[in-house]
Amino acid sequence: MAYISLYRKYRAQGFDELMGQEHVTVTLRNAIQQGKWSHAYLFCGPRGTGKTSTARLLAKALNCEHGPTPNPCGTCRFCVSIQQGACVDVIEMDAASETSIEDVRSSIIENAKYPPMEARFKVYIIDEVHDLSAKAFDALLKTIEEPPPHVVFVLATTEFHRVPPTIRSRCQRFDFHRGTIADITRRLEQVVEAEGLQAETSALNLVARFADGSWRDALTALEQVIAFSEEGIIRTETVYNALGVLEDETLMRLTDALIEGDSSTVLEVLDQQLLLGREPRIFAESLIQHWRALIQAVLHGSDHGGYYDPAQWSAMIEQGRRAGVPRLLSWWEKLAGALSEMRSSGSPRAILELYLLIFASGAPLQSQAPLQAPAPKPIPQPQPTPKPPETTPNPQTESTPTAQPQASVAPTPAPPAQAEAVSEANLIWQRKVQEIKAISPAGGRNLDGSRVEVQGDTIVLYLRTELAHGFFTATPKREANLKEAVRSALGMPQAKVLLQVDSSQPTMFDEPSESAPAVLDGEALVEAVKQNFNGHEVEED
Protein backbone atom coordinates (compact mmCIF):
# COMPACT_ATOMS: atom_id res chain seq x y z
CA MET A 1 0.00 0.00 0.00
CA ALA A 2 1.31 3.43 -0.94
CA TYR A 3 2.56 5.65 1.85
CA ILE A 4 0.10 8.33 2.99
CA SER A 5 1.33 11.63 4.41
CA LEU A 6 0.50 12.28 8.03
CA TYR A 7 -1.71 15.28 7.32
CA ARG A 8 -3.81 13.12 4.98
CA LYS A 9 -3.73 10.07 7.21
CA TYR A 10 -4.90 12.00 10.26
CA ARG A 11 -7.32 14.34 8.51
CA ALA A 12 -10.48 14.80 10.61
CA GLN A 13 -13.14 12.25 9.61
CA GLY A 14 -15.84 13.61 11.89
CA PHE A 15 -16.82 16.93 13.44
CA ASP A 16 -15.57 15.69 16.82
CA GLU A 17 -12.07 15.19 15.40
CA LEU A 18 -11.81 18.73 14.03
CA MET A 19 -9.74 20.49 16.69
CA GLY A 20 -9.72 24.18 17.50
CA GLN A 21 -12.81 25.13 15.46
CA GLU A 22 -15.66 24.39 17.86
CA HIS A 23 -17.45 27.62 16.93
CA VAL A 24 -17.73 26.29 13.36
CA THR A 25 -18.57 22.66 14.05
CA VAL A 26 -21.26 23.45 16.64
CA THR A 27 -23.02 25.87 14.28
CA LEU A 28 -22.94 23.49 11.31
CA ARG A 29 -24.13 20.50 13.34
CA ASN A 30 -27.01 22.46 14.83
CA ALA A 31 -28.03 23.75 11.38
CA ILE A 32 -28.05 20.21 9.96
CA GLN A 33 -29.91 18.88 12.99
CA GLN A 34 -32.60 21.56 12.49
CA GLY A 35 -32.67 21.17 8.69
CA LYS A 36 -31.64 24.82 8.23
CA TRP A 37 -28.33 24.61 6.44
CA SER A 38 -27.39 27.35 3.99
CA HIS A 39 -26.98 27.03 0.24
CA ALA A 40 -23.56 28.78 0.35
CA TYR A 41 -20.76 29.01 2.91
CA LEU A 42 -17.59 31.07 2.97
CA PHE A 43 -14.78 29.55 5.05
CA CYS A 44 -12.03 32.07 5.87
CA GLY A 45 -8.77 31.62 7.73
CA PRO A 46 -5.04 30.89 7.54
CA ARG A 47 -3.71 27.88 5.69
CA GLY A 48 -3.87 24.52 7.37
CA THR A 49 -6.66 25.34 9.81
CA GLY A 50 -9.23 22.85 8.50
CA LYS A 51 -11.28 24.71 5.89
CA THR A 52 -11.24 21.98 3.22
CA SER A 53 -11.62 19.23 5.82
CA THR A 54 -14.72 20.95 7.20
CA ALA A 55 -16.14 21.31 3.68
CA ARG A 56 -15.76 17.56 3.15
CA LEU A 57 -17.32 16.83 6.53
CA LEU A 58 -20.28 19.01 5.57
CA ALA A 59 -20.63 17.07 2.30
CA LYS A 60 -20.56 13.77 4.24
CA ALA A 61 -23.15 15.03 6.73
CA LEU A 62 -25.53 16.05 3.93
CA ASN A 63 -25.08 12.91 1.82
CA CYS A 64 -24.66 10.17 4.44
CA GLU A 65 -27.10 7.30 3.91
CA HIS A 66 -28.31 7.92 7.47
CA GLY A 67 -28.68 11.65 6.94
CA PRO A 68 -28.69 14.46 6.59
CA THR A 69 -27.11 14.01 10.00
CA PRO A 70 -24.73 16.00 12.20
CA ASN A 71 -22.86 12.72 12.87
CA PRO A 72 -22.05 11.02 9.54
CA CYS A 73 -21.38 7.31 9.95
CA GLY A 74 -18.14 7.30 7.97
CA THR A 75 -18.81 3.74 6.73
CA CYS A 76 -21.56 4.05 4.11
CA ARG A 77 -20.61 4.23 0.45
CA PHE A 78 -21.13 7.99 0.26
CA CYS A 79 -19.04 8.74 3.36
CA VAL A 80 -16.26 6.46 2.10
CA SER A 81 -16.25 7.86 -1.42
CA ILE A 82 -16.23 11.46 -0.17
CA GLN A 83 -13.42 10.60 2.24
CA GLN A 84 -11.42 9.11 -0.65
CA GLY A 85 -12.22 12.03 -2.96
CA ALA A 86 -14.04 9.74 -5.40
CA CYS A 87 -17.63 10.97 -5.09
CA VAL A 88 -18.80 12.35 -8.45
CA ASP A 89 -21.31 14.66 -6.76
CA VAL A 90 -18.74 16.39 -4.56
CA ILE A 91 -16.79 18.61 -6.94
CA GLU A 92 -13.58 20.19 -5.69
CA MET A 93 -12.17 23.06 -7.73
CA ASP A 94 -8.84 24.83 -7.23
CA ALA A 95 -9.44 28.47 -8.11
CA ALA A 96 -5.70 29.12 -8.09
CA SER A 97 -5.34 27.12 -11.32
CA GLU A 98 -8.87 27.42 -12.72
CA THR A 99 -9.41 31.16 -12.65
CA SER A 100 -11.14 32.05 -15.90
CA ILE A 101 -14.79 32.47 -16.73
CA GLU A 102 -14.57 29.40 -19.00
CA ASP A 103 -13.42 27.28 -16.05
CA VAL A 104 -16.34 28.45 -13.91
CA ARG A 105 -18.85 28.00 -16.71
CA SER A 106 -17.74 24.47 -17.63
CA SER A 107 -17.11 23.21 -14.09
CA ILE A 108 -20.01 24.79 -12.21
CA ILE A 109 -22.62 26.85 -14.05
CA GLU A 110 -23.47 24.33 -16.79
CA ASN A 111 -23.46 21.33 -14.46
CA ALA A 112 -25.17 22.81 -11.39
CA LYS A 113 -28.60 22.71 -13.01
CA TYR A 114 -28.49 18.91 -13.35
CA PRO A 115 -29.48 16.79 -10.32
CA PRO A 116 -26.82 14.71 -8.54
CA MET A 117 -25.99 11.37 -10.11
CA GLU A 118 -25.88 9.30 -6.89
CA ALA A 119 -25.85 11.41 -3.76
CA ARG A 120 -28.52 13.55 -2.17
CA PHE A 121 -26.79 16.89 -2.83
CA LYS A 122 -24.21 18.28 -5.19
CA VAL A 123 -21.51 20.01 -3.13
CA TYR A 124 -19.12 22.41 -4.87
CA ILE A 125 -15.93 23.08 -2.88
CA ILE A 126 -13.96 25.98 -4.39
CA ASP A 127 -10.55 26.32 -2.73
CA GLU A 128 -8.64 29.65 -2.79
CA VAL A 129 -11.75 31.27 -4.26
CA HIS A 130 -10.16 34.73 -4.08
CA ASP A 131 -8.01 33.79 -7.11
CA LEU A 132 -11.00 33.75 -9.46
CA SER A 133 -11.01 36.55 -12.02
CA ALA A 134 -13.51 39.38 -11.83
CA LYS A 135 -15.44 37.97 -14.81
CA ALA A 136 -15.51 34.54 -13.21
CA PHE A 137 -16.98 36.01 -10.02
CA ASP A 138 -19.62 37.83 -12.08
CA ALA A 139 -20.56 34.61 -13.86
CA LEU A 140 -20.72 32.70 -10.58
CA LEU A 141 -22.82 35.30 -8.81
CA LYS A 142 -26.21 34.35 -10.24
CA THR A 143 -25.73 30.65 -9.53
CA ILE A 144 -24.67 31.30 -5.93
CA GLU A 145 -27.52 33.74 -5.39
CA GLU A 146 -30.26 31.36 -6.57
CA PRO A 147 -28.81 27.84 -6.80
CA PRO A 148 -30.94 24.75 -7.53
CA PRO A 149 -32.26 23.12 -4.35
CA HIS A 150 -29.87 20.18 -4.70
CA VAL A 151 -26.69 22.34 -4.73
CA VAL A 152 -24.54 23.56 -1.81
CA PHE A 153 -21.49 25.81 -2.31
CA VAL A 154 -18.50 25.92 0.04
CA LEU A 155 -15.98 28.65 -0.79
CA ALA A 156 -12.64 28.57 1.02
CA THR A 157 -10.15 31.46 1.12
CA THR A 158 -7.08 32.66 2.97
CA GLU A 159 -7.65 36.24 1.78
CA PHE A 160 -11.20 37.24 2.64
CA HIS A 161 -10.69 40.86 1.57
CA ARG A 162 -10.19 39.76 -2.06
CA VAL A 163 -13.61 38.14 -2.27
CA PRO A 164 -16.11 40.61 -3.82
CA PRO A 165 -18.78 41.97 -1.45
CA THR A 166 -21.48 40.67 -3.80
CA ILE A 167 -20.26 37.11 -3.14
CA ARG A 168 -19.71 37.63 0.60
CA SER A 169 -23.25 38.90 1.14
CA ARG A 170 -24.73 35.70 -0.28
CA CYS A 171 -22.75 33.31 1.92
CA GLN A 172 -22.65 32.38 5.57
CA ARG A 173 -19.15 33.28 6.75
CA PHE A 174 -17.09 31.22 9.19
CA ASP A 175 -13.67 32.35 10.44
CA PHE A 176 -11.24 29.53 11.18
CA HIS A 177 -8.78 30.15 14.01
CA ARG A 178 -5.09 29.32 14.25
CA GLY A 179 -4.32 26.49 16.62
CA THR A 180 -2.74 27.32 19.95
CA ILE A 181 0.66 25.90 20.84
CA ALA A 182 -0.90 23.77 23.59
CA ASP A 183 -3.63 22.34 21.31
CA ILE A 184 -1.24 21.54 18.46
CA THR A 185 1.21 19.91 20.88
CA ARG A 186 -1.57 17.66 22.22
CA ARG A 187 -2.51 16.67 18.68
CA LEU A 188 1.11 15.87 17.85
CA GLU A 189 1.35 13.70 20.97
CA GLN A 190 -1.68 11.72 19.75
CA VAL A 191 -0.13 11.23 16.31
CA VAL A 192 3.24 10.19 17.75
CA GLU A 193 1.55 7.65 20.00
CA ALA A 194 -0.54 6.31 17.11
CA GLU A 195 2.63 5.90 15.04
CA GLY A 196 4.28 3.92 17.83
CA LEU A 197 7.01 6.49 18.46
CA GLN A 198 8.33 8.42 21.45
CA ALA A 199 8.99 12.15 21.69
CA GLU A 200 10.22 14.69 24.17
CA THR A 201 7.49 17.18 25.08
CA SER A 202 9.87 20.09 24.41
CA ALA A 203 10.52 18.71 20.91
CA LEU A 204 6.81 18.59 20.04
CA ASN A 205 6.36 22.04 21.55
CA LEU A 206 9.07 23.32 19.21
CA VAL A 207 7.36 21.72 16.20
CA ALA A 208 4.10 23.40 17.24
CA ARG A 209 5.84 26.77 17.48
CA PHE A 210 7.37 26.23 14.04
CA ALA A 211 3.90 25.53 12.57
CA ASP A 212 2.68 29.03 13.55
CA GLY A 213 -0.88 27.91 14.25
CA SER A 214 -1.30 25.65 11.20
CA TRP A 215 -2.42 22.11 12.00
CA ARG A 216 -1.34 20.84 8.58
CA ASP A 217 2.08 22.51 8.77
CA ALA A 218 2.59 20.90 12.18
CA LEU A 219 1.94 17.40 10.82
CA THR A 220 4.13 18.05 7.77
CA ALA A 221 6.98 19.26 10.00
CA LEU A 222 6.50 16.28 12.32
CA GLU A 223 6.76 13.92 9.36
CA GLN A 224 10.07 15.51 8.38
CA VAL A 225 11.36 15.25 11.95
CA ILE A 226 10.34 11.57 12.18
CA ALA A 227 12.31 10.82 9.03
CA PHE A 228 15.36 12.51 10.58
CA SER A 229 15.05 10.80 13.95
CA GLU A 230 16.84 7.65 15.02
CA GLU A 231 15.65 4.77 17.21
CA GLY A 232 12.06 6.03 17.04
CA ILE A 233 12.70 8.83 19.54
CA ILE A 234 12.10 12.49 18.66
CA ARG A 235 14.47 14.79 20.54
CA THR A 236 14.70 18.56 20.65
CA GLU A 237 18.08 18.58 18.91
CA THR A 238 16.56 16.52 16.11
CA VAL A 239 13.87 19.13 15.54
CA TYR A 240 16.43 21.94 15.29
CA ASN A 241 18.51 20.01 12.77
CA ALA A 242 15.61 18.64 10.72
CA LEU A 243 13.72 21.92 10.36
CA GLY A 244 16.74 24.22 10.13
CA VAL A 245 15.47 26.61 12.78
CA LEU A 246 17.71 28.51 15.16
CA GLU A 247 18.01 27.17 18.67
CA ASP A 248 16.68 29.29 21.50
CA GLU A 249 20.09 29.06 23.13
CA THR A 250 21.72 30.54 20.01
CA LEU A 251 19.30 33.44 19.91
CA MET A 252 19.82 34.06 23.63
CA ARG A 253 23.61 33.97 23.26
CA LEU A 254 23.62 36.34 20.29
CA THR A 255 21.28 38.78 22.03
CA ASP A 256 23.49 38.71 25.13
CA ALA A 257 26.48 39.55 22.94
CA LEU A 258 24.59 42.48 21.42
CA ILE A 259 23.61 43.77 24.87
CA GLU A 260 27.21 43.55 26.08
CA GLY A 261 28.64 45.05 22.90
CA ASP A 262 30.69 41.90 22.24
CA SER A 263 31.22 42.17 18.47
CA SER A 264 33.60 39.21 18.38
CA THR A 265 30.99 36.83 19.80
CA VAL A 266 28.37 38.25 17.42
CA LEU A 267 30.51 37.35 14.40
CA GLU A 268 31.41 33.97 15.89
CA VAL A 269 27.76 32.98 16.40
CA LEU A 270 26.79 34.28 12.98
CA ASP A 271 29.60 32.34 11.26
CA GLN A 272 28.67 29.12 13.06
CA GLN A 273 25.03 29.33 12.01
CA LEU A 274 25.75 30.23 8.40
CA LEU A 275 28.15 27.29 8.14
CA LEU A 276 25.25 25.07 9.24
CA GLY A 277 23.29 26.31 6.24
CA ARG A 278 21.09 28.91 7.93
CA GLU A 279 19.99 31.52 5.43
CA PRO A 280 20.79 35.14 6.46
CA ARG A 281 17.18 36.19 5.90
CA ILE A 282 15.85 33.31 8.02
CA PHE A 283 18.47 34.18 10.63
CA ALA A 284 17.24 37.79 10.71
CA GLU A 285 13.59 36.75 10.92
CA SER A 286 14.37 34.39 13.80
CA LEU A 287 16.13 37.22 15.65
CA ILE A 288 13.15 39.51 15.16
CA GLN A 289 10.81 36.85 16.52
CA HIS A 290 13.10 36.36 19.52
CA TRP A 291 13.20 40.10 20.28
CA ARG A 292 9.43 40.23 19.92
CA ALA A 293 9.17 37.39 22.44
CA LEU A 294 11.53 39.23 24.81
CA ILE A 295 9.30 42.31 24.70
CA GLN A 296 6.28 40.15 25.44
CA ALA A 297 8.18 38.50 28.28
CA VAL A 298 8.92 41.89 29.86
CA LEU A 299 5.37 43.18 29.40
CA HIS A 300 3.45 40.01 30.30
CA GLY A 301 5.67 38.67 33.05
CA SER A 302 4.93 35.07 34.01
CA ASP A 303 2.30 34.44 31.29
CA HIS A 304 4.20 32.62 28.53
CA GLY A 305 1.07 31.38 26.71
CA GLY A 306 2.40 27.84 26.37
CA TYR A 307 5.10 28.86 23.89
CA TYR A 308 8.08 28.20 26.17
CA ASP A 309 8.84 26.10 29.19
CA PRO A 310 8.89 28.07 32.47
CA ALA A 311 12.69 28.00 32.85
CA GLN A 312 13.26 29.34 29.34
CA TRP A 313 10.59 32.01 29.84
CA SER A 314 12.20 33.18 33.08
CA ALA A 315 15.54 33.52 31.31
CA MET A 316 13.87 35.53 28.55
CA ILE A 317 12.25 37.87 31.08
CA GLU A 318 15.65 38.52 32.64
CA GLN A 319 17.30 39.11 29.25
CA GLY A 320 14.49 41.36 28.08
CA ARG A 321 14.80 43.53 31.17
CA ARG A 322 18.56 43.84 30.73
CA ALA A 323 18.14 44.84 27.10
CA GLY A 324 15.25 47.21 27.77
CA VAL A 325 12.12 47.53 25.65
CA PRO A 326 13.25 50.73 23.85
CA ARG A 327 16.46 49.10 22.63
CA LEU A 328 14.66 45.91 21.54
CA LEU A 329 12.11 47.97 19.64
CA SER A 330 14.91 49.89 17.92
CA TRP A 331 16.68 46.67 16.90
CA TRP A 332 13.41 45.17 15.69
CA GLU A 333 12.57 48.21 13.58
CA LYS A 334 16.01 48.48 11.98
CA LEU A 335 16.43 44.78 11.24
CA ALA A 336 12.92 44.57 9.78
CA GLY A 337 13.90 47.37 7.42
CA ALA A 338 17.12 45.52 6.57
CA LEU A 339 15.12 42.46 5.44
CA SER A 340 13.97 44.26 2.28
CA GLU A 341 17.58 45.15 1.53
CA MET A 342 18.64 41.54 2.05
CA ARG A 343 16.02 40.25 -0.40
CA SER A 344 17.29 42.46 -3.21
CA SER A 345 20.99 42.34 -2.36
CA GLY A 346 23.53 40.00 -3.86
CA SER A 347 25.23 39.72 -0.47
CA PRO A 348 22.58 39.40 2.27
CA ARG A 349 25.19 38.11 4.70
CA ALA A 350 27.16 41.36 4.51
CA ILE A 351 24.02 43.39 5.26
CA LEU A 352 23.17 41.18 8.24
CA GLU A 353 26.71 41.47 9.61
CA LEU A 354 26.63 45.24 9.16
CA TYR A 355 23.45 45.71 11.16
CA LEU A 356 24.45 43.32 13.93
CA LEU A 357 27.83 45.02 14.35
CA ILE A 358 26.11 48.42 14.45
CA PHE A 359 23.79 47.12 17.17
CA ALA A 360 26.73 45.75 19.15
CA SER A 361 28.83 48.90 18.90
CA GLY A 362 25.89 51.11 19.83
CA ALA A 363 25.06 49.22 23.03
CA PRO A 364 28.24 48.82 25.09
CA LEU A 365 26.63 49.30 28.52
CA GLN A 366 24.29 47.11 30.51
CA SER A 367 22.08 49.73 32.12
CA GLN A 368 19.02 51.18 30.50
CA ALA A 369 19.80 54.78 31.40
CA PRO A 370 22.60 55.27 28.84
CA LEU A 371 20.38 53.70 26.18
CA GLN A 372 17.58 56.13 26.73
CA ALA A 373 19.64 59.18 27.66
CA PRO A 374 20.05 60.28 24.00
CA ALA A 375 16.26 60.39 23.64
CA PRO A 376 15.81 63.87 25.18
CA LYS A 377 18.27 65.43 22.71
CA PRO A 378 15.66 66.09 20.01
CA ILE A 379 13.38 67.75 22.56
CA PRO A 380 15.35 70.98 23.12
CA GLN A 381 15.88 71.56 19.38
CA PRO A 382 12.32 72.65 18.53
CA GLN A 383 12.17 74.72 21.74
CA PRO A 384 13.93 77.97 20.93
CA THR A 385 10.79 79.78 22.06
CA PRO A 386 8.59 77.83 24.49
CA LYS A 387 6.63 79.67 27.14
CA PRO A 388 9.49 81.61 28.69
CA PRO A 389 11.70 81.77 25.60
CA GLU A 390 14.84 82.85 27.44
CA THR A 391 15.04 79.94 29.91
CA THR A 392 14.46 76.70 28.00
CA PRO A 393 16.87 76.58 25.02
CA ASN A 394 19.76 75.24 27.17
CA PRO A 395 18.79 71.83 28.58
CA GLN A 396 22.49 71.11 29.08
CA THR A 397 22.40 73.42 32.12
CA GLU A 398 19.68 71.37 33.80
CA SER A 399 22.01 70.26 36.57
CA THR A 400 23.05 73.84 37.42
CA PRO A 401 21.20 75.98 39.93
CA THR A 402 20.25 78.50 37.23
CA ALA A 403 17.65 76.18 35.73
CA GLN A 404 15.72 75.84 39.00
CA PRO A 405 14.05 79.27 39.30
CA GLN A 406 11.96 78.64 36.18
CA ALA A 407 9.87 75.99 37.93
CA SER A 408 7.22 78.48 38.95
CA VAL A 409 6.64 79.59 35.36
CA ALA A 410 7.02 76.32 33.44
CA PRO A 411 6.98 73.48 35.98
CA THR A 412 8.23 70.71 33.72
CA PRO A 413 10.15 71.75 30.64
CA ALA A 414 13.64 70.22 30.76
CA PRO A 415 13.95 68.25 34.07
CA PRO A 416 11.01 65.85 33.41
CA ALA A 417 12.36 65.20 29.93
CA GLN A 418 15.59 63.97 31.49
CA ALA A 419 13.64 62.11 34.18
CA GLU A 420 11.85 60.19 31.45
CA ALA A 421 15.17 58.73 30.37
CA VAL A 422 16.16 57.40 33.76
CA SER A 423 12.91 57.04 35.67
CA GLU A 424 11.71 53.53 36.43
CA ALA A 425 8.21 54.98 36.84
CA ASN A 426 8.17 56.00 33.19
CA LEU A 427 9.31 52.55 32.07
CA ILE A 428 6.46 51.03 34.04
CA TRP A 429 4.03 53.58 32.61
CA GLN A 430 5.08 52.85 29.02
CA ARG A 431 4.32 49.18 29.59
CA LYS A 432 0.90 50.17 30.88
CA VAL A 433 0.33 52.30 27.77
CA GLN A 434 0.96 49.23 25.60
CA GLU A 435 -1.65 47.30 27.59
CA ILE A 436 -4.14 50.15 27.20
CA LYS A 437 -3.56 50.19 23.43
CA ALA A 438 -4.59 46.55 23.22
CA ILE A 439 -7.87 47.35 24.99
CA SER A 440 -8.59 50.83 23.62
CA PRO A 441 -6.69 51.85 20.46
CA ALA A 442 -8.11 55.40 20.66
CA GLY A 443 -7.02 55.83 24.25
CA GLY A 444 -3.62 54.35 23.47
CA ARG A 445 -3.04 56.77 20.61
CA ASN A 446 -3.78 59.72 22.88
CA LEU A 447 -1.31 58.36 25.44
CA ASP A 448 1.55 58.22 22.92
CA GLY A 449 4.36 60.45 24.14
CA SER A 450 2.90 60.77 27.63
CA ARG A 451 5.06 60.60 30.74
CA VAL A 452 4.61 60.55 34.50
CA GLU A 453 6.31 62.39 37.32
CA VAL A 454 5.95 61.38 40.97
CA GLN A 455 5.92 64.30 43.38
CA GLY A 456 5.46 62.85 46.86
CA ASP A 457 1.89 61.52 47.07
CA THR A 458 0.95 63.16 43.78
CA ILE A 459 1.41 61.75 40.29
CA VAL A 460 1.47 64.20 37.39
CA LEU A 461 0.60 62.68 34.02
CA TYR A 462 1.87 64.88 31.22
CA LEU A 463 -0.09 64.43 27.99
CA ARG A 464 1.58 65.36 24.74
CA THR A 465 -1.13 67.65 23.27
CA GLU A 466 -4.18 69.67 24.18
CA LEU A 467 -6.24 67.27 22.04
CA ALA A 468 -5.08 64.32 24.14
CA HIS A 469 -5.89 66.24 27.34
CA GLY A 470 -9.34 67.07 25.98
CA PHE A 471 -9.96 63.46 25.00
CA PHE A 472 -9.50 62.18 28.55
CA THR A 473 -11.27 65.08 30.28
CA ALA A 474 -14.26 64.96 27.93
CA THR A 475 -16.19 62.75 30.36
CA PRO A 476 -15.73 62.23 34.12
CA LYS A 477 -15.72 58.46 33.69
CA ARG A 478 -12.93 58.50 31.11
CA GLU A 479 -10.82 60.79 33.28
CA ALA A 480 -11.44 58.64 36.37
CA ASN A 481 -10.50 55.46 34.49
CA LEU A 482 -7.25 57.01 33.30
CA LYS A 483 -6.31 58.19 36.79
CA GLU A 484 -7.04 54.75 38.20
CA ALA A 485 -4.84 53.20 35.50
CA VAL A 486 -1.99 55.52 36.50
CA ARG A 487 -2.36 54.62 40.19
CA SER A 488 -2.55 50.91 39.41
CA ALA A 489 0.50 50.97 37.13
CA LEU A 490 2.70 52.76 39.66
CA GLY A 491 1.36 50.88 42.68
CA MET A 492 0.12 54.05 44.47
CA PRO A 493 -3.61 53.43 45.05
CA GLN A 494 -4.04 56.51 47.31
CA ALA A 495 -2.08 58.95 45.17
CA LYS A 496 -3.59 62.09 43.73
CA VAL A 497 -3.35 62.17 39.91
CA LEU A 498 -3.13 65.40 37.93
CA LEU A 499 -3.51 65.60 34.15
CA GLN A 500 -1.46 68.31 32.48
CA VAL A 501 -0.35 69.19 28.97
CA ASP A 502 3.38 68.73 28.52
CA SER A 503 4.71 72.24 27.95
CA SER A 504 8.10 70.83 26.97
CA GLN A 505 6.62 69.36 23.80
CA PRO A 506 6.81 71.63 20.72
CA THR A 507 3.55 72.58 19.04
CA MET A 508 3.17 73.49 15.42
CA PHE A 509 0.64 76.16 16.23
CA ASP A 510 2.27 78.07 19.08
CA GLU A 511 5.80 78.54 17.83
CA PRO A 512 5.24 80.76 14.77
CA SER A 513 2.90 83.13 16.57
CA GLU A 514 5.29 83.51 19.53
CA SER A 515 8.63 83.43 17.76
CA ALA A 516 7.92 85.76 14.81
CA PRO A 517 7.12 88.92 16.84
CA ALA A 518 10.10 88.27 19.12
CA VAL A 519 12.60 88.00 16.26
CA LEU A 520 11.31 90.46 13.64
CA ASP A 521 11.17 94.11 14.55
CA GLY A 522 11.79 97.45 12.87
CA GLU A 523 13.88 97.21 9.72
CA ALA A 524 14.04 93.44 9.94
CA LEU A 525 10.24 93.27 9.82
CA VAL A 526 10.12 95.61 6.78
CA GLU A 527 12.69 93.50 4.95
CA ALA A 528 10.73 90.33 5.69
CA VAL A 529 7.55 91.88 4.30
CA LYS A 530 9.42 92.94 1.15
CA GLN A 531 10.63 89.38 0.65
CA ASN A 532 7.11 88.04 1.03
CA PHE A 533 6.03 90.35 -1.78
CA ASN A 534 8.85 89.12 -4.06
CA GLY A 535 10.98 92.16 -3.47
CA HIS A 536 8.35 94.76 -4.54
CA GLU A 537 8.20 98.03 -2.63
CA VAL A 538 5.28 98.39 -0.24
CA GLU A 539 3.53 101.72 -0.43
CA GLU A 540 3.09 103.54 2.84
CA ASP A 541 -0.17 105.18 3.76
Summary of the structure (lengths in Angstrom):
residues: 541
radius of gyration: 31.6
end to end distance: 105.2
largest distance: 105.2
contacts: 1617
relative contact order: 0.06
helix: 57%
strand: 9%
